[in-house]
Amino acid sequence: MPVSNPMNEEPLFSLAHLTLINCTPAELVYVAARAGYDAVSPRFIPMNVPGEFAHSPLDPAQVQATKTALATTGLDVLDIELARITEDCDPRDFEPALELGGELGARHMIMSAWTPRRDDRNFILDTYAETCDLAAPYGLTVDLEFPSFSRLRTLDEVLDIVRAADRPNGGILVDTLYLHLSRVDLGELLHVPQEWLHFLHISDCLPGIADTREGMIQLARDARLYPGEGWIDFQGIIERCPPMNYSIELPNQSRVAELGYEEHARRCLDHARQTFGSARSKRRTPLANAA
């Protein structure tokens, strides 16, 4: 079934793969179902970072296991990840993941840029535009993210690329942690066309911003907090965004070690429902409808 969120429906809550990066996609589905999620956001293009699951998600056995898990649990696939723009990137390499995502009913694919140079805007633009074209037949948007330690680090930078690409399935992924780390003024969210905002990555953090790239990476990949535990102004974010679905990206290895996969995932969801349910009920209509 297509994943959607009309204004008169409750949002879907999805479990992002980075939250439980050790799990295979099939394991992620079963944990998410037991914890009460509506959907999952599996990583079909691995980054090969420490701790990431060992088996290829596109191996036929893993694909079948994922399909079986989805059929058994009835969960949706909200989005897939992670298409990285690197200096040797060929967008056609993403097509097997795009095809699988389309087959499983996903609606979005996350993309981010990791090229080393600052004068490569045209390369990033061309790669993004071509990926959008490849994703379109599978019914997928391509949502460009701005991790604070990547090549595109600000909302303005991803706005520039998506606007210049001018593709009907273009989009921007806002992650609440990266809004904080990149010091984005929440008023800037009002400059993003609503049709480019499809879902939101949510997690929390303590006040203060790491002053090194390594510090930001450690926080983003290993020490995020449950929504409502930290400093992030979720009310302000919700007021400035259209109704969206939520993907909980909340890696915290110490809590996984203490609580286990399922309980950590459940606490992520419980905090998100409490925090975002309250924020949605206080939404101010004029800001929510602003372009």
N, C-alpha and C positions, 0 to 999 in steps of 0.2 A: 504494500500500500504506500502511496506517496506520503512523504512527511511534509506536513504543512502546519501553519499556525495562523489561521484567520483571527481577526481581532476579537471574535466572539468565542474563541476556544481557549482553554487553558494551555500554557506552554508545555512542550515536551522537555523532559530532563534526560540528558544523555550522559553516559560515562565515557569520558575521553581516555584513550589508550595510555597516555603518559601517566595517568593516575596510578595505573597498575601495569607498568611497562614490562614486568617479567612475564605477564600472562600472554598466551597465544590469543589470536582473535576469538576463537571458540571459547576459551576459558573466560575471556572478558565478557562474552555474552551471558554465560551461565551465572557469573558473579553478579552482573548487573541485574539480571532477572530476580535473583534471590534477594537482592538489596532493594528492589522496588523501583528501578528505573524504567523509563518508557522506551529508551533507545540506547544504542552504543555508537561510538565514534572510533572505529578500528584503524590501526596503522597498517595499511597494505603496502606502503613504500617505506621500508625500514631506514633508520638513520645510522644504525650500527653503533649506537652509543652504549656506554657501560650499563649493564643490567637489562638491556633490551632482550626480549624473547629470542630464543636461538633458532627457531624453525622459520623457514621462508613462508610468509602468509599466502604466497601464490603457488606454493607446492600443491599439486592436486589433492593430496590427502588433507592438507590444512584447509583448502577451499571447501572440500566436502564437509569437513568437521564444522566449519563456520556456518555453512548452509543448514546443516542438521541442527545446530544450536539455535539458530534464528527460527527455524520452523518449529522446534520444540517449545521455545519460550514465547514466541509471538512478538519479540522485540523488533523495533524498526532500526534501520541504519540511518542516522542523521547525516553524518559526513564521514569522509575518509581522509587519510593523511599519509605521508607528508611529501608533497612535491617541492623539492628544493631547487631553486635556480642557482646553479654553480657555473663556474667559468667554462666547463666542458659539457654543459647540460644540453641534452637533445630531448625536446618535449615528447617525441614519439616513444621514448622509453617509458613514459608514464601510462601509455595506452592500456597495457594489461590490467593495471590497477583501476583505471577509469572504466574499463569494460566490466570488471567484476563489481565495482561500485554501482554502476548502472543496473546490473543484473540483480543486485541485492536491494535495489530500491533507494539507494542513497540519493541525496539531493545536492550535496556540496562536496568539494574537495579543497583542502587547505593548501596554500602555496606560500612560500617565503623565499627571500633572496639571501644568498650567502657568498656572493662574489667578493673578491678581495679589493677591487679597485673602486674609486669614487667617481670615475668618469665613464661608467658603463651603463648609463641610463638607457640608451637605445637598445642595448643587448637585453637588458631586463625587460624592457617594454615589448620587444619582439617575441621573447620567450613566453612572456605572460599571455600575449595576444594569441600566439599559436596554441598554447595549452587550452585557452578558452575555446578555440575552434575545435580542438580535438575532443574536448569534454562535452560540447553541445549535443552531439548525437546520442549521448548517454543520459541526457537530462540533468547534467550536473552544472552547477555554478562553480566558478573558481574564485575562492575567497582569499585575498592577499592579506597576509598578516605582517605585523611589524614588531617582531621580538627585539627587545632593546639592545641586544648584543649581536644583531644580524646586520646585513647591508642596508636594509630599509628600516629605520629605527623610529620614525615618527608617523603620525597620522597624515601629515601633509605629504610625505614622500609616497605613501601608498595611494593616496587620493590622486596624486599626479599620474601615477602609472595606470590606474584603473580608468581615469578620465581620458587619458591619451589613447588607451587601447580601444575604448568605445565599443565594447562587446556586450551584447544583450545578456549574457550570462556572467558578466563580471560582478565582483563583490569585494567587500572589505570585511575581514574578521577582526573584531575588537576583542582583546583579551584584557580583563580588568587589571591583571598584574602589570601588563606592559603599559597600560595607560598611566599607572602609578610610576613605574620605573623610568618612563620616557618623559615624565612631567607634563603630560598632555592636559591643557586646560579643558575641563569638561564642556565648556561652551563650544569648543571646536567640533564636538559631535553633531551640533546643529548644522554644520556645513556639509555633512555627508548625506547625499540623497538617500531617502529611506529605502528605496528599492535596492540599494547596494548592501544593506544590513540584513543578513539572513539568520544569523544565530550569534550567540555571545559565549566566549570562554570565560568561566568564572572561577575565581579563587580569591583569597585574601592574603594580607601580609602585614607585618608590623610597620610602624612609622619609620621613616628614614630610608635612604636609598643607597644601595651599595655603590661605592665609588670606583670599583674596578669591574672589568668585564668578567673576570673569574668569579667575583662575588655575585654578580647578577645571574650568571649561569647556575651557580650552586643554589641560589634561592629558587630560581625558576624550575629547576629539574629535581629538587630534593627537599624543599622546606616551605612549601606553600601552606597557608592556613585555611581552615574552614571559613566559609562566608560568615561574617558577623563577629569573628574573633579578632580582627585586626583593624586596619586603618582606612580601608578603601570606602569611598562614598558611593555605595550601591544605589542609594536613593537618587543621587544626582545623575548617575548614569542612566537609570531607568527613565527618569523624567525627560531625558534628551534623546531617547531611542524609540523606534516603533516597537510594537509587540514582536517578540522574537522567541525562538526556542533557546535553550541553555545547554551547553556542553560543559560538564564539570571537569576541568583539567587541574588536578590538585595532587601532584606527586609529593609525598612526604614519607621518606623511607623509615624514619624513626617510628612513625605512627603505624605504618604497615607492619613493621617488626613487632610492635607492641600489640596491635589489635588483630592482625591478619587481614587478608584481602577484603573479605566480605564486610567485616565490621567497619573498616576504614571507608569503604565505598558507601555503606549505609550512613555513616556520620556525615560524609560529604553531602549526601542527598538531603538528609534531615536539616542540616544547617542551611542549605541552599533554598529549600522550600520555605523555611521560616523567614529567611532574609528577603528573598525575592517576592514571596507572597505579600509581605508587609509593604515592600517598596511599590509593587504593582497597585496595591489598594490606595496608595497615596499619589498615584500618577497625576500630574497636572496636564489637562488636555491641551492647552495652547502649546506647551513645549513638546508634548508627544507628537503633535501634528506638524511641527515646524520642519521645513525642508533644509 
